[in-house]
Amino acid sequence: MTTPVFDLDLLPFAALMGVEIVHAAPDRVEGRLAVRPDLCTAGGILHGGAAMALADTLGAIGAFLSTPEGKRTTTLESKTNFIAPAAVGSTVKATATPLHIGRRSSIWVTRIEGDDGRLVAVVTQTQMTVE
């Protein structure tokens, strides 16, 4: 049995979606998501909300890992640029990196790519640090 990289019991919606965290550190979080039919639009394409939730999950984990102990984070703002579709049956890979880490907030950029390395979406989110 392998030790999970990050305990998704803390993020039940991400677990429900099937997000898998493959790397988690204060400077980079990587994850993947199998594009299942229940995560797609009628056309068999990954739903934008699912892509955004994947990115929000990775950015939130990174923000949490980069905040002082005893503090939490919450998403203040998120912006998504959709570039290309991800078809049902594929797996998307996502990498979140910090653009800025401050005392009260951090900004994370998540790149979501398809199986072929093609850019699917870029998400920029602001996380607020809270007591």
C-alpha positions as CSV (number, residue, x, y, z in Angstrom):
1,M,0.0,0.0,0.0
2,T,1.3,3.4,-0.9
3,T,0.9,6.5,1.2
4,P,-1.3,9.1,-0.5
5,V,0.4,12.3,-1.5
6,F,-2.4,14.4,0.0
7,D,-5.4,13.2,2.0
8,L,-8.4,13.8,-0.2
9,D,-10.7,13.0,2.7
10,L,-10.1,16.7,3.5
11,L,-11.6,17.6,0.1
12,P,-14.6,15.3,-0.4
13,F,-15.8,16.9,-3.7
14,A,-12.4,16.4,-5.3
15,A,-12.5,12.7,-4.1
16,L,-16.0,12.4,-5.6
17,M,-14.8,13.7,-8.9
18,G,-11.9,11.2,-8.9
19,V,-9.1,13.8,-8.6
20,E,-5.7,12.1,-8.0
21,I,-2.9,14.1,-6.5
22,V,0.5,12.9,-7.7
23,H,2.7,15.6,-6.2
24,A,2.0,18.1,-3.5
25,A,4.5,20.7,-2.3
26,P,4.3,24.4,-1.4
27,D,5.8,25.3,-4.8
28,R,4.0,22.9,-7.1
29,V,0.9,20.6,-7.0
30,E,0.3,18.0,-9.7
31,G,-2.8,16.0,-10.3
32,R,-4.9,14.1,-12.9
33,L,-8.5,13.4,-13.6
34,A,-10.0,10.7,-15.8
35,V,-12.5,12.2,-18.1
36,R,-15.6,10.1,-17.3
37,P,-19.0,10.4,-19.0
38,D,-20.5,11.9,-15.8
39,L,-18.0,14.7,-15.8
40,C,-18.8,15.7,-19.4
41,T,-21.1,17.8,-21.4
42,A,-23.7,16.3,-23.8
43,G,-20.9,16.1,-26.5
44,G,-18.6,13.9,-24.5
45,I,-16.3,16.7,-23.6
46,L,-15.0,17.5,-20.1
47,H,-17.4,20.0,-18.5
48,G,-15.8,23.4,-17.8
49,G,-16.9,23.2,-14.2
50,A,-15.1,19.9,-13.7
51,A,-11.9,21.5,-15.2
52,M,-12.3,24.5,-12.9
53,A,-12.9,22.2,-9.8
54,L,-9.7,20.3,-10.6
55,A,-7.7,23.5,-10.8
56,D,-9.3,24.9,-7.7
57,T,-8.4,21.8,-5.8
58,L,-4.8,21.9,-6.8
59,G,-4.4,25.6,-6.2
60,A,-6.1,25.3,-2.8
61,I,-3.8,22.4,-1.8
62,G,-0.7,24.5,-2.8
63,A,-2.0,27.5,-1.0
64,F,-2.7,25.4,2.1
65,L,0.8,23.9,2.0
66,S,2.4,27.3,1.7
67,T,0.6,29.0,4.6
68,P,1.8,29.1,8.2
69,E,0.7,26.3,10.4
70,G,-2.7,26.9,12.0
71,K,-4.0,29.0,9.1
72,R,-6.4,28.1,6.3
73,T,-7.1,29.4,2.8
74,T,-10.2,30.0,0.8
75,T,-10.7,30.9,-2.8
76,L,-11.5,34.5,-3.4
77,E,-11.4,34.6,-7.2
78,S,-10.9,32.3,-10.1
79,K,-10.6,32.9,-13.9
80,T,-10.4,30.2,-16.5
81,N,-9.4,30.3,-20.1
82,F,-10.5,27.2,-22.1
83,I,-8.2,26.4,-24.9
84,A,-9.1,22.9,-26.2
85,P,-11.5,20.1,-25.4
86,A,-10.7,16.9,-23.5
87,A,-12.7,13.9,-24.7
88,V,-14.4,11.3,-22.6
89,G,-12.0,8.4,-22.0
90,S,-8.9,10.6,-21.8
91,T,-7.1,11.7,-18.7
92,V,-6.2,15.4,-18.1
93,K,-3.1,16.3,-16.1
94,A,-2.8,19.5,-14.2
95,T,0.0,21.5,-12.6
96,A,-0.5,24.4,-10.2
97,T,2.3,26.7,-9.4
98,P,2.3,29.9,-7.3
99,L,2.5,33.3,-9.1
100,H,2.6,35.1,-5.8
101,I,2.7,34.0,-2.1
102,G,2.1,36.8,0.4
103,R,1.1,37.0,4.0
104,R,-2.6,37.4,3.3
105,S,-3.1,35.9,-0.1
106,S,-1.5,33.8,-2.8
107,I,-2.1,33.5,-6.5
108,W,-1.9,30.2,-8.3
109,V,-1.8,29.3,-12.0
110,T,-3.0,25.9,-13.0
111,R,-2.3,24.4,-16.5
112,I,-4.5,21.6,-17.5
113,E,-3.3,19.4,-20.4
114,G,-4.7,16.5,-22.3
115,D,-3.1,13.0,-22.8
116,D,-1.3,14.4,-25.8
117,G,0.2,17.4,-23.9
118,R,-2.2,19.8,-25.6
119,L,-3.2,22.7,-23.4
120,V,-6.9,22.3,-22.4
121,A,-7.2,25.2,-19.9
122,V,-5.4,27.8,-17.8
123,V,-6.8,28.8,-14.5
124,T,-5.6,31.7,-12.3
125,Q,-7.0,31.8,-8.8
126,T,-6.5,34.0,-5.7
127,Q,-6.5,32.3,-2.3
128,M,-7.0,34.3,0.9
129,T,-5.2,33.3,4.0
130,V,-7.5,33.1,7.0
131,E,-7.1,32.4,10.8
